[in-house]
Amino acid sequence: MEVTSTTTKSYASDKVGNWNLKYEFESANGAKPNGVRVTGDNGAGGFINADISTANSNISFGGGVAYNLDVAASILTNVAEINSSFDTIPA
């Protein structure tokens, strides 16, 4: 038997103010992920759903909370760090 492909699913978490953020992404054969999914909550009914990819990015806040620029900036920074970590992996 020969393994022809390996997919690695990774998880990370972060806290920004009162927001608990969870990151999920997959890498096929060590390549940069196609996108990063982010979910989170603020413990008071607010929630975040985000899908960040090269082609499209969407960060949505719900539960009656206003869009938070600090949280959105942190998400984009962390996704950039995730993506850059794959730039150093040899092909």
C-alpha positions in Angstrom: 0.0 0.0 0.0 1.2 3.5 -0.9 0.0 6.6 0.8 -0.6 9.2 -2.0 -2.0 12.0 0.0 -2.1 13.2 3.6 -4.5 15.8 5.0 -3.9 17.4 8.4 -6.7 19.1 10.3 -5.4 21.7 12.8 -7.1 23.6 15.6 -6.1 26.7 17.5 -7.7 29.1 19.9 -7.2 32.7 21.0 -8.8 35.2 23.4 -9.3 38.8 22.4 -11.0 40.9 25.1 -14.0 38.8 26.2 -14.1 36.9 22.8 -13.1 33.3 22.7 -12.0 32.4 19.2 -11.5 28.9 17.7 -9.6 28.4 14.4 -9.9 25.3 12.2 -8.0 24.6 9.0 -6.8 21.7 6.8 -3.6 21.2 5.0 -3.2 18.7 2.2 0.3 17.3 1.8 1.8 20.2 3.8 0.4 22.9 1.4 -1.1 26.2 2.7 -4.7 25.8 3.6 -7.4 26.9 1.2 -9.1 28.7 4.0 -9.5 29.1 7.8 -12.8 28.9 9.6 -13.2 30.9 12.8 -15.9 30.7 15.3 -16.3 32.4 18.6 -18.4 33.8 21.4 -18.3 36.6 23.9 -20.0 34.7 26.7 -23.0 37.1 26.6 -24.9 35.8 23.6 -22.7 37.3 20.9 -21.1 35.1 18.3 -18.7 35.2 15.3 -18.6 33.1 12.2 -15.7 33.8 9.8 -14.4 32.1 6.7 -11.1 33.5 5.5 -9.5 32.4 2.2 -7.4 34.0 -0.5 -10.3 34.6 -2.8 -13.0 35.6 -0.2 -13.1 36.7 3.4 -16.2 37.0 5.6 -16.3 37.9 9.3 -19.9 38.1 10.7 -20.9 39.1 14.2 -24.3 38.1 15.5 -26.4 37.9 18.6 -27.0 41.6 18.8 -23.4 42.7 19.0 -21.7 45.4 16.9 -18.9 44.6 14.5 -15.6 44.7 16.5 -12.6 46.0 14.6 -10.1 44.8 17.2 -11.4 41.2 17.0 -11.6 41.3 13.2 -8.1 42.6 13.0 -6.9 39.9 15.4 -8.6 37.2 13.3 -6.9 38.5 10.1 -3.5 38.7 11.8 -3.8 35.2 13.1 -4.9 33.8 9.7 -1.9 35.6 8.1 0.4 33.9 10.6 -1.2 30.5 10.0 -0.7 31.0 6.2 2.9 32.3 6.6 3.8 29.2 8.7 3.2 27.1 5.5 5.5 29.4 3.4 8.5 27.9 5.2 7.7 24.2 4.6 9.8 22.8 1.8 7.9 21.5 -1.3 
